[in-house]
Amino acid sequence: MTLPPATAFSDDLLTMAKSLDKESLSRVVALRDWLVTIAARMEDANEVLTGFLNRLIDLGLPIDRAVSAIEALHTEYAGIGRFWTREEGTVVRYLPHGDRREDIYQASPFAYVNRTGEWLILDLDETPDDLFPVIPELKEAGYRQYVTVPIQFTNGAENAISFATRTPGGFGQRELAILRMVMPSFALVTELRATSNRLDEVLRVYVGDGPHKAILSGAIQRGQVTRIRSAILFADMRDYTHISSTLSPESAVELLNTYFDCLVPPIEDEGGEVLKYLGDGVLAIVRDKGDDTGGAAQSALTAATNALRRIEAANSEGRFPVPISVGFALHHGDAAYGNVGSGQRLDFTVIGRDVNLASRIAELNKRLGEPLLMSKPFVEHLWGNPSPLGAHAVEGFAEAIEVYRP
């Protein structure tokens, strides 16, 4: 059994509506309204899919299995797959980047419906096992009919959802008409949610967690400044210019990524936020939690010491072209976010005296031969007794700065 392409059905919506009894039609309209009002604003995408499927089942569709695959713009995965069955509910799988995922996709019903723009409706009893790799799996699980629907976004992203049933005879004309009537609303809501998630994820990746929330909340006017009381962590690699001068651009990027893999996870493990990558440097904060400023300072110190251990381990394992060293500076004060720039091109950057001081203390690491230095305002929030290293002149500050080591 086949149906015309989905794009050819817009003129037949009235015919499909007339084929339904009055109660079914009113419930279909209610489902479409639920999708574009309530579901569009729900936080949990799993609840959206589950709610959609449960409402279809209440309408009499014998759905026993549903699978959706939606493209994602994420550094760690290429898409999100949601697998729903009556027995297990919804299970989420993150689809990896790479050629293997692409090969699997191209051999799938999802790629077929996106190439053709048509719905794929298969009577599994009459479908050869080698048509698609998933067919034997479906048959073995007792499914009788399989329907795959393309969900093509306006930006060209190719997505799809499939429905399978164990009911003999599969989905009848009434059930397929209901699907045809509700799928445009489901596709619209899916794209709206995916677009919102993409914007949220891209901003988070490139400007950090706190700044991205501020931007999305409307803090995009030039000159706006937000102060955050926090422990400030600044780290940079020693002799990066000399080391990278002998490397190809690709090798230099690989070096930096391996280096940042040593620094960033310990910061995030301690609840810190990376605000900026500055060439071979990292600027991060651990926010104060109320009056518990000691907790933020201790977390920043733990993050720095753990990162130093990871650098040492990476050197021992030969993961860098040459052994590297890093200097950490820890300070406590105000990290200020500010919109700077001109015209329509702004940068949401970190500014202020305390940030500048942290970067200047980092310059003392090499001079004093210390991998980790702390300012006096920072150690005043610590529970231990760090060792003083005296006061030292730093560029841009009239007064000498007292520094300490753990």
N, C-alpha and C positions, 0 to 999 in steps of 0.2 A: 504494500500500500504506500503510495506516495502522494504528496501534496505539492501545489505550485510553490515557487520561491516565496519567501516571507515578504519580499518587497511587492509582490503582486497581490497581496491580500488586503491592502488598504481599502480598495473599492468594494471588498466583500464583507467588511465589518458589519454593515447593516444586515446583510444576508445571514451572517453567523448569529447576530443578535436575535434575529427573528426566529432562528432555529431553536432557541432556548425557551423554556417555559418562563413565566413571569418571575417566579421565585428565584430560579437559577440566575436569571439576568440581573436581578437586583443584588444578589450576592456577589456576582462578578464585578459589578460597579463598586460595591463596597470594598472588595479586595483591591481594585485599582486605586480607590481613594486611600486605603490604608497604606499602600505602597508609597504614594507620592506625598503623604502627609506625615504619618507616624514613622514608617520604616526609614524614610529618608533622614530622620533625625536620631535614630537609635544609635547608641555608641558601639554596640557589639554586632559585628557583621554576621556572626554565627546565629544570633537571635533573629536577624532579618531573614536569613535563609530558612531557619526552622519555622518561623512564623508564616512565611510564604508557603512552605510545603504543607504545613498543618491546615492552612486555609484551603489549599487545593484539595487535600484529602477530605476535608469537611464538605467540599463541593461534589464529592463522589469520584475524584480521580484516584485510581488504585496505584499510587506511587509507592514503591518499595525501596527505591534507591535513587539518589540524585547526586550528581557530581558537578561542581562548577570550577572553572579555572579562569582567574582574572590576572592580567598582567599587572606587575608592580614596578615602581621605580625605586629600587632599594639596592644598597651596596652589597648586601649579602644574599639576596635571592631575586629571581626574575619574575616570580608570580606566586599567587596563593591559591592552593587547591583546597576545596571543602568537599568532604565525602560524607554523605548522609545516608543512613539506612534506618529502617524502622527498629532494628534490633539495637543499634549502637548509638544512634543520634549522629551528631556532627563531629568529625575528626578533621583537624586542619593539617595540611602538609605544605611546606614551603618548597617551591619549585626552584632548583638551583640554576645558576648561570652556567653556560657552557654548551659545547657541541652535543654532549650526550642528551641533555634535555631537549635540544632542538631536534635531534634525530627522532626521539620518542614522540615529540609533538607532531612532526611531519607525517608520521605513520598512523596518526590517531584520527578518530572521527571528528575531533574538534578542528583539526587542520582542514579536513575535507569540507565541513560546512562553511568554514570561513573562506575557502577558495571558491566555492560555488555560490555562496549566499543563500543556499537552500536548507531547509530542515531535512534531516536524515531520519527516516522512520523505517525500522527494520523489524520484520517478523523473524525472531531468532531461530525458530524451527526451520526456516527456509534460507537462512543466511549461512554461507560457507565459513568455516572456521578461519580461513586465511584472509578474509576480507579486511579485518583489522585485528591487531594483537589482543584487544580486549574481548573479542567475541567468545573464545573458549571459556574465559573466566566467567562471563555472564551466563553462558549456558550451564556451566558446572554449578553455579549458584542457584539455578532454577528459574532464571528470568525468561520471560516469553516475548516481550517486546521492548525495544530500545529506541528512544527518541532523543536526537541531539539538535540543539538550537544554537545558531550563531548569535553572539552579542558583540556587534562591531561598534566601537566608540567613534565619535566624531573626529578624534585625533588619529584614527587609523589603527588603534590597538585592537588586536584580535582576541576575543574571549568567547566562552561558550558554556552552556549548561546542558546536562543530559538527564533524562528521566528513564527509569526502567521499572517494569512491573512483572510480577509472577502470575498475574491473573490470566487465565486462558482467554484468548481473544484480544488481550491487550487493551489499549485505549480506543474507545469507540469514537464515532464522529462527534458526539456531544462533548466528550472530554478533550478532543483535539481542538474543537472550536473554542472551548474555554481557555485552553493554553494560548491559542492564537490571539485571543482578546486581551489577556493579561500580560503576555510577554513584553510588549512595547513599554508598559509601565515599569515592569521589573528591570528591563534594560536601561531605561532612563535613570531610575534610582541607583542602579549599579554603577553607571557612569558618574553620576553626581558624587556618590560616595568615594569612588576610586579617584576622581579628580581632586577632591578635598584631601584625601589621604596622600596623594602625590605631592601636593603643595606643602602639606604639613611635614612630610618626610624629607623633601628636598631642603626646606628651610632648616630643619633640625640637623641634617647632615652637614650643611655648609656654615651655619652660624651658631649652632649649639642649642641646647634645650631651652634655657631661659630666654635668650634673645629671640628664638623663633616664636615662642609664645607671645612675647611682647609685640613682635611685628604683626602677627596674625590678629592681635587685639587692637591694632590700629596705630601703634607707635612708629609711624613712618615719616613724621615731619622733621625736617632738618632742625637741629638744635635741641631736640628733646634729649634729656639725660635722666637715666635711672641709676640710683646708687644702691649697691648691695653690700652690706657689711659681711665680710667673709675673711677666711684664710685664703691668701693668694699664693699660688705656686707658679714659679717660672723656671723653666729648664731649657738648656740649650746644649748642643753637641760641641765638644772641643775640636778645633781645627777642621771643621766641616769643609771650609773653602779649599784647604789643601787636599783633603781626602777626595773630595768630589772632582777636583781638577783633572784627575787621571781616569775618571769614569765616564762612560757614555751616559746620555740623558736617561736611558732606560735603566741602567745599573744604578744611577744616582737615585732614581725614584724607588727602586727596590730596596736600596740602603735605607732611605727615609722611612719606608713602610715597615721594614723590620725593626727599625729604631722606635718608631711610634707604637708598634705592637708591644714593645717592652714598657713604654711609659704610660700609655692611655688606660689599659685595663686596670692597673692598680689604682689609678685616680677614680675611675668609675666604680670600682669595687668599694671605695670608701665614701661613695655618695657625692663625689666631685663632678664638676662640669668643665669640659674643655671648651674654652671660649674662642681661642685663636691658635692656628698653626702659623708660626712666623718663620718661614724658611725651615731651619733646623731647630726652631724653638717651639715650646708649648707654653701657653698661658692658660691656667686653670684656676678654679676657685672651689672652695668648700664653704657653703653658706652657713652662717651662724643660725642656730635654732633657738630663738629667743635669747635668754640670758646665758645659755650654755655655750659660751664662746670657746671654752676649753675643748669641747667635743670636736669642733671644726678644726682647731689647731692640731689636735692629736691625730685626726683623720688625715690631714694634709701631710703630717710628718710620717705617718704609716705608709701613705701612698708613695712618698718620695723614697723611703728606705726600701720598700718592696720593688720599686722600679729600678733602683740601683742594683738590687740582687738579680733582677731579670737581665739587665745589661751585662752584668758579670757572667751570668750563665750563658748568654748568647755569645759573648767573646770566647768563652771556654769551648763552646760547640762549633766555633768557626763560622758563625752565621753572618758575619760582616766581612767585607773584603780585607779590612785590617782591623785590629782591635780598636774600639772607640771608648771614649770617656765622656761623661756628661756632668754638668754642674747644675745643682738645684738651689734655688733661692726661695725661702719661705718668709712671708710677711703677713701681717694682719692689718686690715683697714677697709677702705671703700673701693670696690671695683665698680666703676661707673660705665654704663653703656651709653653711647651717644651716637646720634645720626650725624654724620659729617659727609660733605661732598658738595656738589653743585648741580643745578638743573635737575634732570631726571635720573641721575646716577649718584646714589648715596651708598655709604658703607656703614653698616651697623657695627661699630668697633668699640673696643674697650679703652678707656682713657682715664686720666687722673694721676695725681701725685703718687698715690700708693702703688699703682701699677708701674709707674716709672721707677719708683724706688726698688721694687722687686727685680726689675730688669737690671738695674745698676748693681744690686747686690750679687746677681748672677755673674757679673763681670769680675767680681772679687774672687770667685772660686779658683780660677786659674792662678791668680796672683798669690793667693794664700795656700794653694795646694790642697784645697778641701773640696770634696764632692758635694757637700751639703752645708749651706749656711742659712742662719735664721736671724731675723732682725729682733731688736729688743721688744717692739710691740707684739711680735709673734710669741716669743718665749714667755712673756708675761701671762699668756693664756695656757701655757703647758703645765702639766702636773709634775714633770720631772725637774732636774737641775742641770741644764745644759752648761757646757764649758764656754766661758767668755774668751773671745779672741781680740778684744780691744776695739777701739773706734778707728774708722778708716775713712779717708776722703773718697767720695765717689763723684763722678761727673754730673753736673747739673744741680748739686745740692751744696749749699754754703756750709752747713754743719757736717762734722764727721759722723759717720753712722756706726753705731755699735752692732757687732755681729757675734754670733755664737755658733758652736757646732754641737751636735747631739752628745 
